[in-house]
Amino acid sequence: MSKGERRKIGKRGQVTIPKELRERFGLKGGDDVVIHEEGGKLVIERSVTREELAEGYRQRAQRTRELTDELEGVSTEANEQLGDAPEW
């Protein structure tokens, strides 16, 4: 069993997240969270905002472009060194 602060569940099913944890995870009143079960435990996670999701996609697209450029360079170098691949 994990160590932590004990909390009571209110009549409406509400639980207060300790201030230290809210601050550590950047949670504030009105934020969205996702609650799910994982390995027989309840897990509360901060929701990903649309802006964070979009930024993640932008970063992935940039990395894909960088890898494509790198592979094109390697492929060109290989063709120059080895010639075209034989037709089988």
N, C-alpha and C positions, 0 to 999 in steps of 0.2 A: 504494500500500500504506500502511495506516495505521501511525502510530508507536505503540509500546506495548511492554509487557514480553513477552519471549519465554517461553513455557512449553512443557514437554514433556508429551505425553499419556502417562499411565501405561498399563500392560499391560491394565488393566480399563477403559480409555477415560476416565479421570478427569483433570481439569485443575483446578488451583487458581486461583481468581480472586484477583488481587492485592488486598492489604489496603486500599490507597487506594481502589480501585473498590468493594470491599464496603462500606466506610464511606460513600462518597459516595452509593451507591444504597441504603443501609440494609439490606444483606444480611448475614445471620448464619447460622451452622451450623444446619441443619435447615429452613431456609426453602425453599419451593417456587419453582422457576423454570420458565419455558417456553423451550424451545430450538426454533428454526425457521430455515428458510432464507429469505433475502430478497435478491433481486438477486445470487444466486451467493455470498452470504456467510452464515455462521452468526451468528444473533442470539440472545442470551440476555437474557430480560426477566424482571423480578420478577413473580410471579403476583399477581393481584388476589385479596385475601381476600374471603370472603363478606361480612364487615362493610363493607369498602370498597365492594363492589358494591351492597350494600343502601343505604349512604349516598348513593351516586351516584343510585340510583333515587329516594330521598327528595328529594334536591335537584331532580331533574328534575320530579318531581310538583309540588313547591312552585312551581317556575318556571312550569309549565303552568297552575297555579291563578292565579298572578299575571297571566299573559298573558290568560287567560280573563276575569278581572275587568276588565282594562284594555279588552279588546275589547268587552265588554258595555257599558262606559261610553261608549266611542266610538260604538257602534251606537245607543245611546239618544240621544246628543247629535245624531247625524246624522238620526235620525228626527224629533227635535224641530225641527231647522233645515230639513230638506228635506221632511218628511212621508213617508208610506209610499211605497214604490216602486210605480210603476204596474204593472198586470197587462198583460202583452204578449199 
